[in-house]
Amino acid sequence: MEYSSLNDTLIMLAATVFVVVFFLRIGLPPILAYLVVGASIGPYGLGLVYDVDQIRLLSEFGVVLLLFTIGLEFSIAILSRMKSTLLGLGSAQVLLTAAVTTALALLADRSPGSALVLGGVVAMSSTALVTKQLADQAELQTRHGRNSLGILLFQDLMVVPFLILVAMLSGTSVEISTWTVVVALGEGVFALLLIFAIGRWVLRPLFREVARFHSAELFTLTVLLVVLCSAWMTHQIGLTFALGAFLAGVMLSETEFRHQVESEIRPFRDVLLGLFFIAVGMMLNISLLPDLWGWVIGMLLLLIAGKLGLVALFCRMAGWNGAVSLRTGIILAHGGEFGFAILILAMEAGVLRPVEGQLMLAVMLLSLMLAPLLIRYNGQIVSLLLPESVTKSRQQIRDGILETAGALDRHVIVCGYGRVGQHSLDLLLSEGIACMAIELEPELVTQGVSCGKPVSYGDAGSLELLYACGVSRAAAVVISMIDFHTAMKIICRIRSVDSELPIIVRTRKEIHLYQFYQAGATEVVADTFGSDQMITAGMIGKYTGVAEHEVAVVANGAGI
C-alpha cells in the first residue's frame, strides 16, 4: 500500500479506538491508552506510523485548547486568591527542583550545560494530564487541586527561561544584555495587559454581535480565532502558546458566553489532546531500553520520590497539613509536556547526547504512564501512608462543622460561600430560616465568619461531611455550583443513602439537564450568567411539603 497521511490516520485511529476500549474495560484512564498507542505504532515501535512531526504539530493545539477551557473555570477573582500558591509554592517548586536535579547531574559527571537543562526538564509536570484528570475526578477545586494548578501555572511561565538557556548553550542565541532582558520583560507585560484589555472591552461586545446571527459555525470559528490570537500574542513575546490560551479563557470566563464557549470547544480539545499523548509515546526509542533499563528504573524512582518529597515539603512549609501536602506531591510527581519541549530542543541542539536524551525521555514517558494511576488513587495512597494525619484532618473539619450544625434540625445547609452561595445564605437568614454554609475556599470562610455568618470549612462532595452538616435531617438539597463533575458527585453520594430527599441542581448547560435528572436530581434550574438567585419561596414550599422555613440547601464549595 502506498504511504500517505490517510494511511497513518486510519492506523492511528483504529489502534486508538481498540486500546482505549480495552483500557476503559479494565478501569484504566484513556490517557494511559494514548501513550501506549504512541509507543506501539510509532517509528520506534512497530513502525506503522512515521510522520511524527505532523502529528506533534496538530497535538500542540490540544494542550492550547485544554488550557483555554481551564481558564474558563478560573476568573480573575479566583486567580487573585491563588497568588500565594502561584508565586510562593510555584517558584519554590520549580527553582528548588531544578537546583537539586542540576546538582545531582553534576555529581554524575554530566556537563554543566546538560545538568542545567536536565534541571529544567525535571522541574516540569504535565499541565494537560493533571488538569484533565483532576477535572474528571471533581478534584480541581479542592485544596490539593488548587495547589497543583498554581504550581503548574508557574511552571508554564518558567518554560521560556529554560528554552532561552538551551538556545544559549547551543550557541544559537543572540547576545543577551541587561537592556535586552528589560525590553523583553516590557514587551511581555505590555502584551499581557493588552490581552486583559481586549478581554474586558472587546470580547463581550464581539460575542454578543456574533450571537445575534444564531450561527453555531460562526460562534465556533470566533472562539477558535480568539484562542489562537491570544496564543499567538504570547508566543510572539517568547511565552508559551498555552499561557496565552489560558489568559483568553480567563477573559471569557467573565462573560455570559463562558459555558457555551466551553461546549463548542470541548470536542476539538479532547481529540487533539489525545493526539498529543500519542505523539509523546511515539518519541520513545524502545530498542534502547534493554541496555538502559536499570538506569531508567532507578531514575524513574528518583524522579517520582524526589518531586513528591520536595512538593510535599514546600506545601507543609506553606502551612498545609500532611495529607494535603502529600496529595499535592503525588499529583505532580511526573514529567510534563513542556519538559518534553525543552528536552527535544536540547537534543536537536546537541546540548544533550542522544543516549542521555533517550534515557531521560524514557524516564519521563514512564512517569507519565504512571501519573494517571497516581492521580486517580492519590487519596487512597495518602490514607495508607498517613492514616493518622488524614483522620486528624477529617476530624478537625468535621468538628468545625458539627459545632455549627449540631443543634440544627430541618435546616438550610449552604455548601459554597461564593457569589451564589452568599446570596442564598443572606436570603435564608433574612427570612429567619435556620441555616449554615460549608465552603472549600479558606479565604471565603474567613470572610463569612468575620461578618458573623454561620460558615464552616468543608467539601460538599464528602458524604461524611454532608452527614456532619445534618443532611440526614434536611428537607431538601440544592446544588448551586456550575462544575458538572462535582455536582454529579454530590448527587450520587446523596442518592446512595437517600432516594427520597429532593435535590435541586443549578446548571448553565442544556446538555447536562438529562444527565442530572438521570442521576437523581428532582429539579434542574437553568441559570443565566450574573444571576445570584437560585431558590425561591415557591420552590421551598414545593419540595419540602412543610413551611418555607424548613428547607435544606446544599450548594458547592467551588467558590462560585
N, C-alpha and C positions, 0 to 999 in steps of 0.2 A: 504494500500500500504506500502511495506517495506521501511523503511527510507534509503536513500542513498544520496550521494553528487549530483548525477544526478538529483534527485527529487528537491533538493534545487536550483540547477542551472536552471532547467526548470521553476520553480515557479518564481524565481527572474527575469529571462529574460522576461517571459510573463507579469509580473506586470510592469516591467520597460518600455517595449515597449508601453503598453497601457497608462500608466501615462505620459510618455514623449510625445506621440502623443497628448494627451489631453492638456498638458501644452503648447505645441507649437501652438495648435489651438487657445488658448486664449491669446497667445502672451507672455507667461512667459518663462524664461530660463530653459533649461534642468537640470541644476544643482539643482534647486529647486525641480524638479520632483524626482531626485535621493534621496534627503533627505527624501521626503515624502514616497517613496517606502520603504526605510530602516526602518523608524519609524513604518510603517504599517505592514510589513510582518515579522519583526524581533521577537525575543523571548519575548519582552515586549509589542508587538502589537498583531497581530492576531496569532502569534506563528507558522507561516507557514515555517519559516527558523530558524534553531537553531545553525548551525555551524558558528558562528560569527568570531571566531578566524581564521579559514581558509580563510574566505573572507577578513578579515583585513590584513592578510599576503600578499595575492595577490594584494590588493588595494594599499599597500605601494609602489609597483612598478609604479603605476600610477603617484604618486607625483614625484618619481625619474625621470620618463621619461618626465614629464612636465617641471621640472627644467632643464633637458638636452636640450629640444627644446628652452626654453627661453635663455639658454646660447648661443645657436647658433645665436641668434639675437643680442648678446652683445659682441662685440670684446673687446680685451684688451684696445684699444684706447678709446672706448666708456665708459668702466668701469673707466678708469683713469679720465675721465671728470666728473664722478659721485662720485668721492671720497668724496667731501664735503657733499653730500647728504647722502652717505653711513655711514660715520663716524660721521658727525655732527647731522643731523636730526635723523638718525637711533639710535645712542647712547642716544640722549636726549629722544626720544620717549620711548624706552624700559626701561631705568633706572627710568625716572620720573613716567611713568605709573605704573611700579612695585612698586615704593615707595609710591605713592598715594594709590594704592589698598591695600598695606600692612598696611598702617596707618588706613584706613577705617575698615579693617578687625579686627585690634586690638581694635578699638573703639567699634566694635560689639561683643567684648568679645571672639574673636577667639584666639586660642593659637598662640604664636609667630611662631611656625613651620608651621601651616596651613596657617597663614597670609602671610608668605613669599612665600609659594607655590602658593597661590591664586594670589599674585602679578605677579609671572612668567606666570601663565595661562592667565591672563587678558592682559598682555603686548603683546601676540602673535596675529597676524592676519593671515588669510588664504592666503598663497602664491599661492596655487593651484587655488583657486577661483578667486582671484584678477587678476592674470596674464592672465588666460584664458578669463575672461570676458573683460578685457581691450583690449586684442589682438583681440577678436571678434568685439569689438566696434571701432577698429582702434584708440585707445587712449593710447597705451602702450608707444609711443614715444612723447606724449605731456608732458607739464610741470608737471601737476599733476600725469601723468602716471609714469614718471621717478622718481619723488619724492616718490611715493608709492613703486616702485620697490626697490629703495635704502634702504628705511626703512625696507622693508620685508627681504632683504638680511641680514641686520644687525640682525634682529630678528632670522633668521636661525642660525647665528653664536652664539647667546646667548642661544640657546636651551640647549647646553651641560652644561654650568654652572648651569642652573636650574635643570637639571637632576642629576648632582652631588649633588646639595643641597638636593634634595629629598632623594638620597641614604644616605647622612649623617644624615638626620633627622630620617630615618627609622632604623639607627643603623647597616646597612649592608655594609657600605663603609669601606674601609681600612683607616688607619691613614694617614692623608694628612699633609705633611710638606712642607716647602718652597722649599726644593730640589725636592720633588715630582712634585710640580707645575712647576718648572723650566724645569725639564726633560720632562713633558707633553707638555709644550709650545715648547720646542726644537723639539720634535717628530712631533708636528703639523706643524711647519714651514718647517721642512725637507720634510714631506710628500707633502705639498703644492708645494714646489719648485720642487719636483720630478715629480708631475703631470704636472707642467708647462714645465719642461724639456722634458718629454715624448711627450707632445703635440707639442712642437716645433721641435723636431728632430726625432721622431719615427712615429707619426700618419700619416703625409703626405706620406712618403715612404711606409708605411704599406697599406694605402688605394689605392695608385697607383698600388701596386702589386696585391691587391685584384681585382681592376677594370679591370686588364688585362684579367681576366677569363670570364668577362661578365656574371657573375652568380648573379642573384638577391638574391638567397638564401644565398650565401656566403657573399655577401655585408651586408645583414641584420644581419646575425649571427655575423659578425665582429663589427658592430655598437653596438649590444647588449653586446658583450664582453667588448668593450671599456667603455661603460656606467657603467656596473656593476663592472668592475675592479676599476674604479675611485671612485665609490660609496663605494666599499668595503674598499679602502685605507683610505678614510676619516673616515669611521665608525671605523676602527681599532685604530685610534688615538683619538677616542672619539667625533668626529664631526658627523654631520648628513649625511645619505645617500644622501639626496637631494643636499647638498653643493658639494659633490664630483661629482654628475651628472651635476650640473651647471658648474663646472670648466671644465669638459670634453667637454661640449657644447661650452664653450668659446674657448677652444683649437681648436676644429674642425671648429669654425667659421672663423679661419684664413686660412683654406684650400679651394681648389676648389670644394670639395665634400659636402660643407655645406648644400646645398639645396636638393641634392639627399638623404643625410642622413636624413633630416627632413621629406621628403616624405615617406621614408621607415619606419620611427619610428612612424609616426602620428597615424596609425590605432591602434597599441598597446597602445599608450598613451591615446587616447580618451576612449577606452573601459575600461582600468584599472582605469582611473581617475574617471569615472562614478561609478565604483565598490567601490572606496574609499569613495565617498559621501554616497553611500548606506550603507556601513559599519558604518559610523558615525551615521546615522539615527538609526541603529539597537541598538546602545548602550543606547538609552534613555528609561528609565523605565516609561512608560506612566501612569501606575497605581498610581505612587506617585504624579503626577501633581495636582490632585484635592486638596490635603492637602497643597501643596506648591505654588499654583497658584499665590497668592498675592505676595509672595516673588519673584517668578520667573519674574513676570511683572515688579516689582519695580527694581530688579537688572538688568533686561534687559535694561530698560530705562536708568539706571545709567551707565551701560557699554557703550552703544551707545553714550550717551551725553558726558560722561567723555573722552572716547578715541577721539571722534570727536573734542572736545574742546582743548584737550592737543595737538593733532597733528596740528590742525589749528594754535594754539598759537606758536608752535615751527617753523612752516613754515613762519609765519609772522615775527618772530624774525630773521629768516634767510634771510629776505628781499623780500619774495614773496608777491604779492598783496593779498587782501582779498579773491577774487574769487578763485585763485589757491590754497590758503591755506585751504579754506573751502572744496573745491572739494577733496583735498588730505585727509582731515579729514573724510569726508563721506565715501570714498573708504575703509578706514582702520578701520572703527568703527564697528568691529565684532570680534568674536573669530576665532581661527585658528587650523589647523590640528596638529601643534606641541604643541599647548596649550592642545589639547586632549591627546597627548602623555604624557605630564607632569602630567595631571590630573589623567589619568588611572594608571600611576605608583604610584602616591601618594595614590590613593585609595587602590591599591593592597598592598602597604607597610604599610597601616594603619595610614599614616600621616593625611589623611582626613577621617572623619567618613562617612559611606555610605550615610546618608541623605545629608550631606554637598556636597559630590561628585556628587550625582544625581541632587541636586539643581543647582550646577554650570554647570553640563553637560546640563541640560535643558536650562539654560540661553544661553550658548554658541551655542547650536544647533539652538535655535530660532533666535539668531543673525545671524547665517549662512544662515537661511532660508530668512531672511530679506535682507541680504547683496547683492544678485544678483539684487534686485529691487533698492536698494540704489545706487549701482554702475551704473546700466543702466541709471538711471534718475539723476545722480549727477549734470549734467549741468543744468537741469530744476529746481532742488531743489535750487541750488545756485542762479539762476536767480530770483526765488521767494523771497529768503531770503535776498539777497544783490543785488537788481536791479541796484542801483547807482554804486556800485563797478564794477559789470560786464560791465555796459555801459561805465564807465570811462576807464576800461582796454581795451575794444574793441576799443574805440575811440582813445586811445593813440597808439595802434598798427596800426589802420587804418591811423591815421595822419602820422605816420612814413613812411608807405608805399606810401601814396599819395605824400609825399614830394619828394620821389624818382621817382614815376611813373606818377605823374600828367601831366608832359609835354610830355610824350612818346606816340607815336601812331604807330600802326603796328610794335610793338617792340618785344623783346625777354624777357620773364619772366622766370627766373630760380628759382623755389621754391625748395630749398635744396642746401646748400653750403658745402656738404660733398665731398667725393673723385670725384664722377661723376659730381656733380654739379659744383665744382670748375673747372674741366676740360672743361665742357660745357661753362661756363661763360668766361673763358680765351679764348677759341676757338672763340666765338662770338665777343669778344672785339678785338681780333687780326684781325678779318675780317672787323672790322669797323661797326658792326651791333649794333644798339641801343638796350640795354638790361639792366635787373636788376635781382637780386636774392632775394628770400624770404626763410628764414631758421628758424627752431624752436629751434635750439641749440644756446643759448646766446653766448657761447664761440666762436663758428664758425662765428657768426655775427660780434663779436668784432674783430676777426682775419681778416675777409674780409674788414671791414671798415678801420682798421689800415693799410691795404695795398692799400687803395684808391679805393676799388672795390664798385660798387653800390649794397650793400647788406642790406636788411631790415629784421626785425624780423616778423615772421608770420607763419600761418598754411595753407598749400595748400589745406587742406580738408574743409576750411571755404569758402563758396560761397561769403560771404560778403568781405572777404579779396581778393579773386580772382577778384572780381569787382574792388576793390581798386587798384589792380595791373594792371588793364586795360585789363582784359581778353576779355571784350566785343569788344575791338578794336584789338584783336590779330588775326593773320593769321593762327596759329596752336598751338597745345598744345602737349608738350612732357612730359610724366610722367616717371621720371628716377629712382624712388625708387623701391626697391625689395619687400617691405611689401605688400602683396596681398590685405589685407583689406583696407589699406589706399589708394592704387591705385584704387580699385573699388569705394571707397567713392568719390574720386576726379572725376572719370569718370561719375558717376551717378549725381553728383552735376552739372557738366558742361552740361550734356545731358538734364538735367531738364530745362535748359534755352536756349540751343543752340543745335539743332540737326545736324547742318551742319559743325561746326568747326572741322577740322581734329585733331585727338588725336592719338599720337604715344606713346606706352607704352613699358617699359623695363621689362623683366622677365627672370628668370633663370629656370623656371619650365614649361615643355611642357604641364602639366595638366592645366595650367592657360591660355593657348593660346585661347581656345574656349570660356572660361568664359569672358575673356577681350573683345573678338570680340562680344559676345552676349550683353555685357553691353554697347557697343557703340564705342569701340576703332577702329580707322581707320587702324592702323598697329601695330603689336606687334613685338618688336625687341628682339630676343634671345641674351642673354648676356653670355659671358664666364668670369669666375671669374678672376679678376685682370684687366679686360679691362675697361679703362676710357672713351673710345669713344662710344657715342651712336648716335649722329646725324652726318650726312654727308652733303656735298654741294648738292649732288643729291637729298637727302631726302628733303632738304629745298625747292628746286625748284619744286619738285613733289607735295608737299602738299600745297604750298601757291599759286601756279599758277601765282606768281609775281616774283620780283627779289629775289635773295638769301638773301638779307639784310632785307627782310620783313617777318620775322618769329617770332612766339611766342613759347617759350619753357617753359613748366611748369614741373619742377622736384619735388622732395619731401623734406619735412622738417625733414626727419629722420636722417640726418647726415651720409648718406652712400656715 
